[in-house]
Amino acid sequence: MTFHSLQTHSRPVGATLEALEQTMLSTFAAKSSASKGRAKKEAPCPIRTDFQRDRDRILHSKAFRRLKHKTQVFIAPVGDHYRTRLTHTLEVAQIARTIARALRLNEDLTEAIALGHDVGHPPFGHAGEEALNHLLQAHEPQEHFQHTAHTLRIFTVLEPKNLCAETLNALAAQGDPQTGAPEHETLEGQLVELADRIAYLHHDVEDATRAGLMQEAQLPEHVLETLGNTRSKRLETMMMDVIATSQSRFDLGQPTIVMSDEVYQATMTFRDWMHRCVYHSTPKQTQDHRVTQVMTGLFEFFMAEPNQMTISDHLQTAQTLAEPVALARQVTDYIAGMTDRFAIAFYIDQLLPQGRSVF
């Protein structure tokens, strides 16, 4: 069948896929045909649903490609097998799609959300995020930088993709409600948020062990007994529990994506232990201190020399935006779009005395 025949066929592939969603997916799943639509109306695609188009737009975005050189936990690690923000994103997508399929939720919407959920991260992970937020607020007290909100800014302002309302809601709702994040309107959005936690707890143990910060046997006894004494067993336990517990809620007509109380408590113990013993460990805090130095140096440099912010793929100047943007926000957008290696190379070239190293 040719592409022309797909366009003129009485039942285009896209419409057929929408019909299949109605018959194959759970009553509680998001359906492409029932989407609230896009900010700018578009003609339907003959071969894809709207949620498939969202997934493809995110996957082909420049912001997504930059994730391959952005920190997950460890900055500029020696070794090829540490996670980056991109490999973390792919693991989240795999976990989320597996659970979505088991629960008969919309895999395409789930994948779109998973692929896009972290594109707003600046260089150097959460340490970079905290530093950038502090620097922005020092110049614009009413402003703040938070990676989830910046994800939405990327896809609506800096690299607009005209995504569906359901995708945008889920991306915005991945943040902490205390920061003003909305509630999830779809189960697919809830699922990705939980899959994100499962993924990072699963793989950060492996990376922290490789870095010499811990051994798996050091995990709390309650975690090992409840979730499993190997990474694969813990992953299996978490995923199977989410599927079984959520399906039970579905059967009662109370759709939500949840863990059982037992597994949830063990997961929270696991998370708290990782924060205490890995994410806030002395080696990691030393690394974070250097991140603050680099981010501060870059921010102050571009505030003093804004013409040095070259017009690049990840920056639109105030003149190209609908509303004037404060210089501090422009600088924030510019730095947030950098990869780790670009930020380090620029800092070394422009701000570091010759012969000094950063990390």
Secondary structure, DSSP 8 states (H G I E B T S, - for coil): --HHHHHHSSS-HHHHHHHHHHHHS-TTS--GGG---BSS-----SSS-HHHHHHHHHHTSHHHHGGGGSBSSSSS-SSS-S-BHHHHHHHHHHHHHHHHHHHT--HHHHHHHHHHTTTT--TTHHHHHHHHHHHHHHH-TT----HHHHHHHIIIIIS----BHHHHHHHHTTS-GGGT----SSHHHHHHHHHHHHHHHHHHHHHHHHTTS--GGGS-HHHHHHH-SSHHHHHHHHHHHHHHHHHHHHHTT-------HHHHHHHHHHHHHHIIIIITSHHHHHHHHHHHHHHHHHHHHHHH-GGGS---TT---GGGSSS---HHHHHHHHHHT--HHHHHHHHHHHHS-TT----
